[in-house]
Every structure is written in structure tokens, then in C-alpha cells.
Amino acid sequence: MSLLNDVRTTTRRSSDLSKHSADVFAEAENHPVQITRRDGEPLVLMSQGEVDARALLLQFAADLITVTLDDDGTLASRMTRKFEWMHALSAADQAACAQDLVDAARASFSTGQAHLAVAELTSWRETATAIAAGLSATPAEWLDEVLSVERPS
């Protein structure tokens, strides 16, 4: 069974890696490249960023499974217990965050695109961090009149 269901994955022979390494490496920066070998199982070459995103997606999947096994409270309250940074969000935002994270995870799992869930998770976590730091959605007050200032010398 292959977990490499990324439609962007290309296949190259091991001889391509030795003869055209720059091309294969350039490809691997954009998407995983499967390297076939006559004497062994195929290998996959991908960027560290792709590996990190997939590892984060697996951790997120484990966290979501933990949340779904808990039956005490709403989805938002269960997720807030698992992702403590969600406490910085309002109750309405906690509910929206929980649903957005589940939707993004489902999209990531079904398409093999780890970045969908990772981006949603990062976006909500950074929003919570900004709120906790005192930043809010309150509009800034702008001056209604133009002020002239002298040019510094």
C-alpha cells in the first residue's frame, strides 16, 4: 500500500538521479519524486518542508482522533481541551475554529494535500496568539484631517 497518493508525484529511475540529479532535485522541491530501483523497493525524494507538513498532519490526525473519542461536551469544547490556545478565542470563534479544522483535515486526508490542514491550523493558532497578545478586530482610529509636518533637516 502506498501512502504517496499525491497526484503531483512523478516517477524517475535511479539512473535519472545519478545522470540528471539537478533536474530531479528541482522536481523534488516542488513535489515528491518516486525513485524506482531494479534491486529494491522504490524510494521517495521530497523537500524537508513536505516531510514536516506530513508529520504535522499525522500529529493533527492523532489529535483529532483523541478529540472524537471524547464524548464529553461539544466539538468546540473538546477541541479546546486538546488545543489549549483556543481558549483565547471567543465561544463563537471556538466553534468556527473547530469546524474549520475538521473540514480542512477532511480535505487534506482525502486529497493527500497536507498543507490544507496545516495552513488552517496555523492560521487559527496565530489568530488566537494575536488575540492573547492584545490585538483585536477593533478598527483603528484614523485622523479625519490632514496634518502638515515639517520636513526633518
Backbone as JSON Lines, residues from 0, in Angstrom:
{"i":0,"aa":"M","n":[0.84,-1.18,0.0],"ca":[0.0,0.0,0.0],"c":[0.88,1.24,0.0]}
{"i":1,"aa":"S","n":[0.55,2.18,-0.83],"ca":[1.34,3.39,-0.92],"c":[0.59,4.56,-0.31]}
{"i":2,"aa":"L","n":[1.27,5.29,0.56],"ca":[0.68,6.5,1.12],"c":[0.97,7.7,0.24]}
{"i":3,"aa":"L","n":[1.61,7.45,-0.87],"ca":[2.02,8.51,-1.78],"c":[0.92,8.72,-2.81]}
{"i":4,"aa":"N","n":[-0.2,9.31,-2.4],"ca":[-1.32,9.49,-3.31],"c":[-1.38,10.91,-3.87]}
{"i":5,"aa":"D","n":[-0.29,11.62,-3.79],"ca":[-0.21,12.97,-4.32],"c":[-0.2,12.9,-5.85]}
{"i":6,"aa":"V","n":[-1.17,13.53,-6.49],"ca":[-1.26,13.47,-7.95],"c":[-0.06,14.13,-8.61]}
{"i":7,"aa":"R","n":[0.66,14.96,-7.87],"ca":[1.82,15.63,-8.43],"c":[3.09,14.79,-8.36]}
{"i":8,"aa":"T","n":[3.03,13.64,-7.74],"ca":[4.2,12.78,-7.63],"c":[4.6,12.27,-9.0]}
{"i":9,"aa":"T","n":[5.88,12.37,-9.29],"ca":[6.39,11.82,-10.54],"c":[7.3,10.65,-10.23]}
{"i":10,"aa":"T","n":[7.53,9.84,-11.23],"ca":[8.39,8.67,-11.06],"c":[9.61,8.84,-11.95]}
{"i":11,"aa":"R","n":[10.77,8.59,-11.37],"ca":[12.04,8.63,-12.1],"c":[12.82,7.36,-11.79]}
{"i":12,"aa":"R","n":[13.68,6.97,-12.72],"ca":[14.56,5.82,-12.5],"c":[15.76,6.26,-11.67]}
{"i":13,"aa":"S","n":[16.35,5.32,-10.98],"ca":[17.52,5.65,-10.17],"c":[18.65,6.19,-11.03]}
{"i":14,"aa":"S","n":[18.72,5.75,-12.28],"ca":[19.76,6.26,-13.18],"c":[19.55,7.75,-13.48]}
{"i":15,"aa":"D","n":[18.26,8.21,-13.48],"ca":[17.99,9.64,-13.67],"c":[18.58,10.46,-12.53]}
{"i":16,"aa":"L","n":[18.54,9.89,-11.33],"ca":[19.07,10.59,-10.17],"c":[20.58,10.8,-10.3]}
{"i":17,"aa":"S","n":[21.27,9.82,-10.85],"ca":[22.72,9.98,-11.0],"c":[23.08,10.8,-12.24]}
{"i":18,"aa":"K","n":[22.33,10.65,-13.32],"ca":[22.66,11.35,-14.57],"c":[22.1,12.77,-14.63]}
{"i":19,"aa":"H","n":[20.95,12.99,-14.03],"ca":[20.28,14.29,-14.11],"c":[19.85,14.75,-12.72]}
{"i":20,"aa":"S","n":[20.79,14.71,-11.78],"ca":[20.44,14.99,-10.39],"c":[19.85,16.39,-10.2]}
{"i":21,"aa":"A","n":[20.38,17.38,-10.9],"ca":[19.86,18.75,-10.72],"c":[18.39,18.82,-11.1]}
{"i":22,"aa":"D","n":[18.0,18.15,-12.19],"ca":[16.6,18.15,-12.62],"c":[15.71,17.42,-11.6]}
{"i":23,"aa":"V","n":[16.18,16.29,-11.11],"ca":[15.4,15.51,-10.15],"c":[15.27,16.29,-8.84]}
{"i":24,"aa":"F","n":[16.35,16.93,-8.4],"ca":[16.28,17.71,-7.17],"c":[15.33,18.9,-7.34]}
{"i":25,"aa":"A","n":[15.36,19.54,-8.49],"ca":[14.44,20.66,-8.75],"c":[12.99,20.18,-8.7]}
{"i":26,"aa":"E","n":[12.73,19.01,-9.26],"ca":[11.39,18.43,-9.21],"c":[10.97,18.16,-7.77]}
{"i":27,"aa":"A","n":[11.9,17.61,-6.98],"ca":[11.6,17.24,-5.59],"c":[11.33,18.46,-4.72]}
{"i":28,"aa":"E","n":[11.81,19.63,-5.12],"ca":[11.5,20.84,-4.38],"c":[10.03,21.23,-4.55]}
{"i":29,"aa":"N","n":[9.42,20.82,-5.66],"ca":[8.03,21.16,-5.96],"c":[7.03,20.09,-5.53]}
{"i":30,"aa":"H","n":[7.44,18.83,-5.6],"ca":[6.56,17.72,-5.26],"c":[7.4,16.46,-5.07]}
{"i":31,"aa":"P","n":[6.85,15.47,-4.38],"ca":[7.61,14.23,-4.17],"c":[7.94,13.53,-5.49]}
{"i":32,"aa":"V","n":[9.11,12.95,-5.53],"ca":[9.56,12.19,-6.7],"c":[9.84,10.76,-6.25]}
{"i":33,"aa":"Q","n":[9.17,9.81,-6.89],"ca":[9.41,8.4,-6.58],"c":[10.57,7.92,-7.44]}
{"i":34,"aa":"I","n":[11.57,7.34,-6.8],"ca":[12.76,6.83,-7.49],"c":[12.64,5.31,-7.53]}
{"i":35,"aa":"T","n":[12.51,4.76,-8.72],"ca":[12.41,3.3,-8.85],"c":[13.81,2.7,-8.94]}
{"i":36,"aa":"R","n":[13.92,1.49,-8.39],"ca":[15.2,0.77,-8.43],"c":[14.95,-0.66,-8.87]}
{"i":37,"aa":"R","n":[15.89,-1.2,-9.63],"ca":[15.75,-2.6,-10.06],"c":[15.95,-3.56,-8.91]}
{"i":38,"aa":"D","n":[16.8,-3.19,-7.96],"ca":[17.19,-4.12,-6.91],"c":[16.52,-3.87,-5.57]}
{"i":39,"aa":"G","n":[15.48,-3.06,-5.56],"ca":[14.85,-2.8,-4.27],"c":[13.56,-2.01,-4.4]}
{"i":40,"aa":"E","n":[12.99,-1.76,-3.26],"ca":[11.74,-1.01,-3.19],"c":[11.98,0.44,-3.64]}
{"i":41,"aa":"P","n":[10.99,1.05,-4.28],"ca":[11.15,2.47,-4.69],"c":[11.38,3.37,-3.47]}
{"i":42,"aa":"L","n":[12.11,4.44,-3.69],"ca":[12.36,5.44,-2.65],"c":[11.65,6.73,-3.06]}
{"i":43,"aa":"V","n":[11.43,7.62,-2.11],"ca":[10.77,8.88,-2.4],"c":[11.69,10.01,-1.97]}
{"i":44,"aa":"L","n":[11.85,10.97,-2.87],"ca":[12.66,12.15,-2.6],"c":[11.71,13.34,-2.52]}
{"i":45,"aa":"M","n":[11.76,14.06,-1.38],"ca":[10.9,15.22,-1.22],"c":[11.6,16.24,-0.33]}
{"i":46,"aa":"S","n":[11.08,17.45,-0.32],"ca":[11.68,18.52,0.48],"c":[11.42,18.28,1.97]}
{"i":47,"aa":"Q","n":[12.25,18.89,2.79],"ca":[12.06,18.8,4.23],"c":[10.74,19.45,4.63]}
{"i":48,"aa":"G","n":[10.37,20.51,3.93],"ca":[9.09,21.17,4.21],"c":[7.92,20.23,4.0]}
{"i":49,"aa":"E","n":[7.97,19.43,2.95],"ca":[6.91,18.45,2.68],"c":[6.88,17.38,3.77]}
{"i":50,"aa":"V","n":[8.03,16.93,4.18],"ca":[8.11,15.93,5.26],"c":[7.53,16.51,6.55]}
{"i":51,"aa":"D","n":[7.91,17.75,6.87],"ca":[7.41,18.39,8.08],"c":[5.9,18.57,8.04]}
{"i":52,"aa":"A","n":[5.37,18.97,6.88],"ca":[3.92,19.16,6.74],"c":[3.18,17.84,6.93]}
{"i":53,"aa":"R","n":[3.73,16.76,6.37],"ca":[3.09,15.46,6.52],"c":[3.15,14.97,7.97]}
{"i":54,"aa":"A","n":[4.27,15.23,8.64],"ca":[4.38,14.84,10.05],"c":[3.4,15.63,10.91]}
{"i":55,"aa":"L","n":[3.25,16.93,10.62],"ca":[2.3,17.75,11.35],"c":[0.88,17.28,11.08]}
{"i":56,"aa":"L","n":[0.6,16.89,9.85],"ca":[-0.74,16.39,9.51],"c":[-1.03,15.09,10.27]}
{"i":57,"aa":"L","n":[-0.05,14.21,10.38],"ca":[-0.26,12.97,11.14],"c":[-0.49,13.26,12.62]}
{"i":58,"aa":"Q","n":[0.24,14.21,13.18],"ca":[0.04,14.58,14.57],"c":[-1.35,15.18,14.75]}
{"i":59,"aa":"F","n":[-1.76,16.01,13.8],"ca":[-3.09,16.62,13.84],"c":[-4.16,15.54,13.75]}
{"i":60,"aa":"A","n":[-3.94,14.53,12.9],"ca":[-4.89,13.43,12.79],"c":[-5.01,12.69,14.12]}
{"i":61,"aa":"A","n":[-3.88,12.45,14.77],"ca":[-3.91,11.78,16.07],"c":[-4.67,12.61,17.1]}
{"i":62,"aa":"D","n":[-4.46,13.94,17.06],"ca":[-5.18,14.83,17.98],"c":[-6.68,14.81,17.7]}
{"i":63,"aa":"L","n":[-7.06,14.8,16.43],"ca":[-8.48,14.76,16.08],"c":[-9.13,13.45,16.52]}
{"i":64,"aa":"I","n":[-8.4,12.36,16.38],"ca":[-8.93,11.07,16.83],"c":[-9.14,11.11,18.34]}
{"i":65,"aa":"T","n":[-8.2,11.68,19.06],"ca":[-8.35,11.82,20.51],"c":[-9.6,12.63,20.85]}
{"i":66,"aa":"V","n":[-9.81,13.73,20.11],"ca":[-10.98,14.58,20.34],"c":[-12.27,13.82,20.05]}
{"i":67,"aa":"T","n":[-12.29,13.03,19.0],"ca":[-13.53,12.33,18.64],"c":[-13.84,11.18,19.6]}
{"i":68,"aa":"L","n":[-12.84,10.64,20.25],"ca":[-13.09,9.57,21.22],"c":[-13.68,10.1,22.51]}
{"i":69,"aa":"D","n":[-13.49,11.38,22.77],"ca":[-14.06,12.01,23.95],"c":[-15.51,12.38,23.62]}
{"i":70,"aa":"D","n":[-16.44,12.03,24.48],"ca":[-17.85,12.35,24.2],"c":[-18.42,13.34,25.21]}
{"i":71,"aa":"D","n":[-17.55,14.03,25.92],"ca":[-17.98,14.98,26.95],"c":[-17.96,16.4,26.4]}
{"i":72,"aa":"G","n":[-19.12,16.91,26.01],"ca":[-19.22,18.29,25.54],"c":[-19.31,18.4,24.04]}
{"i":73,"aa":"T","n":[-19.34,19.63,23.59],"ca":[-19.44,19.91,22.15],"c":[-18.09,19.68,21.48]}
{"i":74,"aa":"L","n":[-18.11,19.66,20.17],"ca":[-16.85,19.53,19.42],"c":[-15.9,20.66,19.79]}
{"i":75,"aa":"A","n":[-16.43,21.88,19.87],"ca":[-15.59,23.03,20.2],"c":[-14.97,22.89,21.58]}
{"i":76,"aa":"S","n":[-15.75,22.45,22.57],"ca":[-15.2,22.32,23.92],"c":[-14.17,21.2,24.01]}
{"i":77,"aa":"R","n":[-14.42,20.11,23.29],"ca":[-13.45,19.0,23.28],"c":[-12.15,19.43,22.59]}
{"i":78,"aa":"M","n":[-12.28,20.16,21.5],"ca":[-11.08,20.61,20.79],"c":[-10.33,21.66,21.6]}
{"i":79,"aa":"T","n":[-11.06,22.48,22.35],"ca":[-10.41,23.49,23.19],"c":[-9.6,22.83,24.3]}
{"i":80,"aa":"R","n":[-10.07,21.69,24.78],"ca":[-9.28,20.95,25.78],"c":[-8.0,20.4,25.17]}
{"i":81,"aa":"K","n":[-8.05,19.99,23.91],"ca":[-6.87,19.42,23.25],"c":[-5.93,20.51,22.75]}
{"i":82,"aa":"F","n":[-6.5,21.57,22.18],"ca":[-5.71,22.69,21.65],"c":[-5.94,23.88,22.57]}
{"i":83,"aa":"E","n":[-5.14,23.99,23.6],"ca":[-5.38,24.97,24.66],"c":[-5.3,26.41,24.17]}
{"i":84,"aa":"W","n":[-4.62,26.67,23.08],"ca":[-4.56,28.03,22.54],"c":[-5.94,28.52,22.11]}
{"i":85,"aa":"M","n":[-6.89,27.6,21.91],"ca":[-8.24,28.0,21.52],"c":[-8.97,28.76,22.63]}
{"i":86,"aa":"H","n":[-8.48,28.69,23.87],"ca":[-9.1,29.43,24.97],"c":[-9.04,30.93,24.73]}
{"i":87,"aa":"A","n":[-8.12,31.4,23.91],"ca":[-8.02,32.83,23.62],"c":[-9.13,33.31,22.69]}
{"i":88,"aa":"L","n":[-9.83,32.38,22.05],"ca":[-10.9,32.72,21.11],"c":[-12.23,32.85,21.85]}
{"i":89,"aa":"S","n":[-13.13,33.63,21.29],"ca":[-14.49,33.71,21.83],"c":[-15.19,32.37,21.62]}
{"i":90,"aa":"A","n":[-16.31,32.16,22.29],"ca":[-17.05,30.91,22.15],"c":[-17.48,30.69,20.7]}
{"i":91,"aa":"A","n":[-17.92,31.76,20.04],"ca":[-18.34,31.64,18.63],"c":[-17.14,31.28,17.75]}
{"i":92,"aa":"D","n":[-16.0,31.91,18.02],"ca":[-14.8,31.61,17.23],"c":[-14.28,30.2,17.52]}
{"i":93,"aa":"Q","n":[-14.44,29.73,18.76],"ca":[-14.04,28.36,19.08],"c":[-14.85,27.37,18.24]}
{"i":94,"aa":"A","n":[-16.14,27.61,18.12],"ca":[-16.99,26.73,17.32],"c":[-16.61,26.8,15.85]}
{"i":95,"aa":"A","n":[-16.37,28.01,15.35],"ca":[-15.97,28.17,13.95],"c":[-14.61,27.51,13.69]}
{"i":96,"aa":"C","n":[-13.68,27.71,14.62],"ca":[-12.35,27.12,14.51],"c":[-12.44,25.6,14.48]}
{"i":97,"aa":"A","n":[-13.2,25.03,15.39],"ca":[-13.33,23.57,15.45],"c":[-13.86,23.02,14.13]}
{"i":98,"aa":"Q","n":[-14.9,23.64,13.61],"ca":[-15.48,23.14,12.36],"c":[-14.52,23.36,11.18]}
{"i":99,"aa":"D","n":[-13.86,24.52,11.14],"ca":[-12.9,24.79,10.07],"c":[-11.75,23.79,10.09]}
{"i":100,"aa":"L","n":[-11.27,23.44,11.28],"ca":[-10.16,22.49,11.4],"c":[-10.58,21.09,10.94]}
{"i":101,"aa":"V","n":[-11.78,20.68,11.32],"ca":[-12.28,19.37,10.88],"c":[-12.45,19.35,9.36]}
{"i":102,"aa":"D","n":[-13.02,20.41,8.81],"ca":[-13.23,20.48,7.35],"c":[-11.89,20.46,6.6]}
{"i":103,"aa":"A","n":[-10.92,21.23,7.1],"ca":[-9.61,21.27,6.44],"c":[-8.9,19.92,6.56]}
{"i":104,"aa":"A","n":[-9.05,19.26,7.71],"ca":[-8.44,17.95,7.88],"c":[-9.04,16.94,6.91]}
{"i":105,"aa":"R","n":[-10.36,16.96,6.79],"ca":[-11.02,16.04,5.84],"c":[-10.53,16.29,4.42]}
{"i":106,"aa":"A","n":[-10.39,17.56,4.05],"ca":[-9.89,17.88,2.71],"c":[-8.46,17.39,2.53]}
{"i":107,"aa":"S","n":[-7.63,17.6,3.54],"ca":[-6.24,17.15,3.47],"c":[-6.14,15.63,3.36]}
{"i":108,"aa":"F","n":[-6.89,14.94,4.2],"ca":[-6.82,13.48,4.21],"c":[-7.33,12.9,2.89]}
{"i":109,"aa":"S","n":[-8.36,13.49,2.33],"ca":[-8.95,12.92,1.11],"c":[-8.17,13.28,-0.14]}
{"i":110,"aa":"T","n":[-7.41,14.35,-0.11],"ca":[-6.65,14.75,-1.3],"c":[-5.15,14.5,-1.18]}
{"i":111,"aa":"G","n":[-4.68,14.18,0.02],"ca":[-3.25,13.99,0.22],"c":[-2.47,15.3,0.24]}
{"i":112,"aa":"Q","n":[-3.18,16.4,0.4],"ca":[-2.56,17.72,0.42],"c":[-2.45,18.21,1.86]}
{"i":113,"aa":"A","n":[-1.33,17.92,2.48],"ca":[-1.15,18.23,3.91],"c":[-1.28,19.72,4.19]}
{"i":114,"aa":"H","n":[-0.91,20.55,3.25],"ca":[-0.88,21.98,3.5],"c":[-2.27,22.57,3.81]}
{"i":115,"aa":"L","n":[-3.34,21.91,3.38],"ca":[-4.68,22.45,3.63],"c":[-4.97,22.5,5.13]}
{"i":116,"aa":"A","n":[-4.75,21.39,5.81],"ca":[-4.99,21.35,7.26],"c":[-3.93,22.13,8.02]}
{"i":117,"aa":"V","n":[-2.69,22.04,7.58],"ca":[-1.6,22.74,8.26],"c":[-1.82,24.25,8.2]}
{"i":118,"aa":"A","n":[-2.24,24.76,7.05],"ca":[-2.48,26.19,6.91],"c":[-3.64,26.65,7.78]}
{"i":119,"aa":"E","n":[-4.71,25.86,7.83],"ca":[-5.87,26.22,8.66],"c":[-5.51,26.2,10.14]}
{"i":120,"aa":"L","n":[-4.78,25.17,10.56],"ca":[-4.35,25.06,11.95],"c":[-3.45,26.24,12.32]}
{"i":121,"aa":"T","n":[-2.5,26.54,11.46],"ca":[-1.57,27.65,11.72],"c":[-2.31,28.98,11.77]}
{"i":122,"aa":"S","n":[-3.24,29.18,10.85],"ca":[-3.99,30.42,10.8],"c":[-4.79,30.66,12.07]}
{"i":123,"aa":"W","n":[-5.51,29.64,12.53],"ca":[-6.3,29.78,13.75],"c":[-5.41,29.95,14.98]}
{"i":124,"aa":"R","n":[-4.3,29.2,15.04],"ca":[-3.4,29.31,16.19],"c":[-2.78,30.71,16.25]}
{"i":125,"aa":"E","n":[-2.38,31.24,15.1],"ca":[-1.8,32.6,15.06],"c":[-2.84,33.65,15.41]}
{"i":126,"aa":"T","n":[-4.09,33.44,15.0],"ca":[-5.17,34.35,15.38],"c":[-5.35,34.36,16.89]}
{"i":127,"aa":"A","n":[-5.38,33.18,17.49],"ca":[-5.52,33.08,18.95],"c":[-4.33,33.75,19.65]}
{"i":128,"aa":"T","n":[-3.14,33.56,19.11],"ca":[-1.95,34.17,19.69],"c":[-2.03,35.7,19.62]}
{"i":129,"aa":"A","n":[-2.5,36.22,18.5],"ca":[-2.63,37.68,18.35],"c":[-3.67,38.23,19.33]}
{"i":130,"aa":"I","n":[-4.77,37.53,19.48],"ca":[-5.8,37.96,20.42],"c":[-5.26,37.94,21.84]}
{"i":131,"aa":"A","n":[-4.53,36.89,22.19],"ca":[-3.94,36.78,23.53],"c":[-2.92,37.89,23.78]}
{"i":132,"aa":"A","n":[-2.28,38.37,22.71],"ca":[-1.29,39.44,22.84],"c":[-1.94,40.82,22.91]}
{"i":133,"aa":"G","n":[-3.27,40.87,22.82],"ca":[-3.96,42.14,22.95],"c":[-4.41,42.75,21.63]}
{"i":134,"aa":"L","n":[-4.1,42.11,20.54],"ca":[-4.56,42.61,19.25],"c":[-6.01,42.19,19.07]}
{"i":135,"aa":"S","n":[-6.79,43.04,18.46],"ca":[-8.2,42.69,18.29],"c":[-8.69,43.18,16.93]}
{"i":136,"aa":"A","n":[-9.91,42.84,16.66],"ca":[-10.52,43.24,15.39],"c":[-11.13,44.63,15.48]}
{"i":137,"aa":"T","n":[-10.93,45.32,16.59],"ca":[-11.44,46.67,16.72],"c":[-10.77,47.55,15.68]}
{"i":138,"aa":"P","n":[-11.57,48.27,14.89],"ca":[-10.95,49.09,13.84],"c":[-10.09,50.21,14.44]}
{"i":139,"aa":"A","n":[-9.04,50.52,13.74],"ca":[-8.14,51.58,14.18],"c":[-8.82,52.93,13.98]}
{"i":140,"aa":"E","n":[-8.47,53.88,14.84],"ca":[-9.0,55.23,14.67],"c":[-8.05,56.0,13.78]}
{"i":141,"aa":"W","n":[-8.6,56.56,12.73],"ca":[-7.8,57.31,11.77],"c":[-8.1,58.8,11.92]}
{"i":142,"aa":"L","n":[-7.13,59.6,11.64],"ca":[-7.34,61.05,11.68],"c":[-8.2,61.45,10.49]}
{"i":143,"aa":"D","n":[-9.16,62.31,10.75],"ca":[-10.04,62.76,9.67],"c":[-9.45,63.93,8.9]}
{"i":144,"aa":"E","n":[-8.52,64.61,9.51],"ca":[-7.94,65.78,8.84],"c":[-6.48,65.53,8.51]}
{"i":145,"aa":"V","n":[-6.02,66.19,7.49],"ca":[-4.63,66.06,7.07],"c":[-3.79,66.99,7.93]}
{"i":146,"aa":"L","n":[-2.71,66.49,8.47],"ca":[-1.8,67.29,9.27],"c":[-0.52,67.53,8.49]}
{"i":147,"aa":"S","n":[-0.05,68.76,8.52],"ca":[1.21,69.07,7.87],"c":[2.32,69.0,8.91]}
{"i":148,"aa":"V","n":[3.4,68.43,8.54],"ca":[4.56,68.36,9.43],"c":[5.77,68.89,8.67]}
{"i":149,"aa":"E","n":[6.7,69.44,9.41],"ca":[7.9,69.96,8.78],"c":[8.83,68.83,8.4]}
{"i":150,"aa":"R","n":[9.5,69.03,7.32],"ca":[10.49,68.07,6.86],"c":[11.69,68.1,7.8]}
{"i":151,"aa":"P","n":[12.15,66.94,8.27],"ca":[13.34,66.95,9.13],"c":[14.57,67.39,8.35]}
{"i":152,"aa":"S","n":[15.46,68.05,9.05],"ca":[16.67,68.52,8.38],"c":[17.86,67.64,8.65]}
